[in-house]
Every structure is written in C-alpha cells, then in structure tokens.
Amino acid sequence: MKIFPKLKKFSRAVHEEQAHDVEEKAYPRTEGTPSTSLTVWRKSLVINCEGFTVIDSDGNLVYRVDNYIERPEELILMEASGKSVLTMRRRRKLALGDSWYMYEGEVGNCCMRSDSSESESPIFCVKKHVNILHGNNHNVQANVYRGASDKRFAFRIEGCYSQRTCKVLDESSKVVAEIKRKEAVSKDVSFGIEIFQLIVQPGFDAGFAMALVLLLDQMFS
C-alpha cells in the first residue's frame, strides 16, 4: 500500500544512510540475507487521531496504530489494510511494574472474564523490569515471556527507550531487533525522538518487534 508522496519522500530521506548502517557490526546476520529496516513515526495518518505509522524504505505503509491514548487497557497493531496483527491487553492483576498480555489477531472483550483471568491464552507476556526485584541491572527495560505462566524469559530488552536506543535479545543474548535514533545527513535536519528506526534481523517477526515498541512506549513515555 503506497502512502502520500510527501511521506514517501520523507521515508527515503530517513533511509538514505542505510548503506552505512550495514557496515556496523552490532547486528548478528545471516550471510546474504539483509535485515529489515522500518521507519517508525509516532504519529497517525488519520486526522484527529494519535498513533503510530510504520513505513518501509520504499515508502510503503506496513503497520499502523490509530486512536493511541495514554495508558490504555488495550492496544491493537494493524497492517496497512487495517487487519489486526496483534492485540495487547494490560494485565488487571495487581503487580509491580507495567505488564501486558499479547494475543494473535484481534481479541474480543469476551476473552476477559470478570475475575480478570484469561479465557484465551496469550502468546506472550511482557513485563517492565523492576530493579528492586532484579538487582541493579538498570540497562534492562523489559522481559518477554512465552504465555502467561512461563518463568524464564524468551527475550530481554536492554537500553533506553526514552532515548530510542534499545536492543531486543533472545535467550542466547543474540540481538534480534534494535531501536535506533536516526540522524539525518544534513545538519539542518533533525528527526528527534518521534521518528526512529526499527531494525529487524532475519527470522524475527517484524510485527512482533513493532508490538514491543508499542509496549515500551507505554512503559517509558
């Protein structure tokens, strides 16, 4: 799905340093297979809506989030066509730190019982790192667990989301995705923190990576 010409031009400007990024050694790679570079814009294309717009290096709309509000109970990541990719629900149980359940597709209200238990099993649980429980590792932002009851994390997010410098690492500490600030070639242009890059390594799902961005934004913005 092509988006507005002005935004497409902007997308190319954001990606013009991509060749230089490839030379960096920060990302594990599969030989001959490039990583995916997406531009994340903390803005909705829908008038009078807050949200996120995610575009690829060709200016194509890939993902979007509309009606984004501060501390909602539910977030839905959509494809360009409006099809729901992942639904994220804030946990209602009392807990230290922010915690979310993640479901495939769009999940109706029927999945939440009155006792706040789940009638449909989540595929992941994302928990904000709480230092008083996990020592002094201030570099960890959040931990991602498979399902609702797994005690061992599947992915760990390190860095500082407020500065748009985060890495998603798997259980073997391999970087599978990264959030990066984007610096323009021209010194007269600054993208700030509202526009940044999401680098996704081969084999890691880009939609899942973007869903993690949404939850980090809830936890640290």
N, C-alpha and C positions, 0 to 999 in steps of 0.2 A: 504494500500500500504506500503510494507516494504521498508525501506531505507537502506543505506550502513551499514554493520556490525559495522564499527568504530563509526558511528554516533549513532547507536542503543546502543552501549556500553556507549557512552557519555551521552545519554538520561537517562539511568538507573543511572548513577553517579549523574546526576543533581537531580533526583527524590528520591535519597536514604534517604533524610531527610523528606519525605512526611509524615511519621507516626508522626514525631514531630510537623509538621505544623498543623495537625488535632487537636492537643491539644490546639492550640492558640484559643482565644475567639474573634478574630477580625471579623470573618465572620458569619453572620446570616445563619442558616442551616435549612433544612427540615429534621426532625427526620428520620434517617435510609437511607437518600439519600446523598451520598458524593458529594462534589464539584468536578469540573473538573480541573485538573492541567496540563497546557500545558507549554512546554519549547519553548521560542521564541529566535531564533538565528538570529541576524542581519547580515545575510549572505545568498546569493543564492546558491543553489546546481548546478546551471547552470554555466558553465565555462565562464569567462569574463563578468559576469553579477553581478550587485549589487542587493540586495533584502533581503527578509526575508524568513526564514524556520521555520515552526511551527510543533513540534512533540509531541506526547503524551507519557505517561510514559512507554509504551511498545515499543517505538522506531518507531512508525508508523508516516509517514508524513501525516499531517492533512490539513495544509494550506501552501500556498507559494505565494511570490511576486517576480517577476523577472523584470529585467530592471528598477530597482528603481533608480531614479535620484533626485538630489537636486531640490526642489521647482518645481515639475512637475505640469501640469494642470490637470492631471488625474492619479488616482491610481486604480488598479484592484486587488482585493483579490481573489485568486483562491483556489479551492480544490486541493488535491494531483493529481487528474487526469487532471488538467488544466481547469476544468469547472469554469466559473466566478461565484463568490458568490455575491460580492458587487462591485459596481463602485462608486468611489468618485471623484467629479469634484470641482476644486477650483472655487469659485464664481468670476466672472469677474467684477461685480459691485464694484465701489469704496466703501470701508468700512474700519473702524478702526479695526485693527487686522486681523488675518487669518480666513477665513470662507470657509466651504466646504458643498456641497450638496451630499447626499448619495442615490444611486439607487440600486434596486434589480437586480442581474444578471449583464450582460454586456450591456451597453448602447451605441448605435452608435452615430456618430457625428451629426446625424440628430436631436438629442434631443436639440441641441443648436442653437437657431435662431441667426440671425445677430445682433439683439438688445439685446442679452445676456439674454433673458427671456427663461423660460423652457417650451418646448412643451410636456415634460413628467414630471409628478410631482415627486419630490424627496420624499423619505420616511422619511428622517431626514436631519436636517441642524445642523452642528457642528461649533461652533464659539469659537475662542480663547478668553479667558477672558481678558478684558481691564480694568485695575484698575481705570483709570480716569473716567470711566463710572459707575463703580460698587463699588465705595468706596475703602476701604483699605484691602479688603479680599485677601491678597496675596496668600492664600492657594488654591484658586480656579484656575484651569488650563484652563478649557473649560466648556461650557454649550452645551447640546444637545437638540434640539427642534424637535418636530414632524412636518414633512412637511416643507414648505418654509415660511409660514406666522404665525405660532404659536408663541405667545409672551411669553408663560410660558414654562420653560424648563422641559423636560421629565427626563433628567439625568444630574447630575453635576459631574465633575471630579475634585478631590482635590488631593493635594500632590505636588510632584516634579518629573516630568518625567525624567529630566536630571539625577536624582539620582535613577531612576527606583523604585520609591515609590509613587504609585498613587492608589486611590480608586475611583470607579465609584459608585455613589449613586443615587437611584431613588428619586421620589418626596417626599417620606416619610423618606428620609435620611437613607434608608437601603442599606448596601453595597451589590452590585450585582456582582461586579468583582473587582479584585485587581491586580496591577502590583507590583511585588516584586523582589528585588535583591536576587540572590541565592548564599548562602555561602556553599562552599564545606566542607565536614567533615575533609579532610586533610588540614593542614595549608600550605602545599606546593602547593596547587592548588587554583587559583583564577579565577572566571569566568568573573570578571569585569562587565561592563555595556552592553556589546554586547550580552550577554547571560543572560536571566532573565526568571522569571516565570509569567504566566498569570493564575490567579485563577478565575474560573467562577462558580458562585453559581447556584444551581438547578433552572431551569425555565428561566435562562437568556441565550440568544443565544451566543455561543462561537464565531461564525463568526462575529457577530456584535461587540463583545468585541475586537476581533483582529483588526477589521476595525478602532476602536477608537485608538488602539495602533499606527496604521499607521499614523493617523492624528496627534496624539500627537508628533510623531517623526518628522513630517513635521513642526509643530508649535514650537518645543522646542529643536531641534537638530542643 
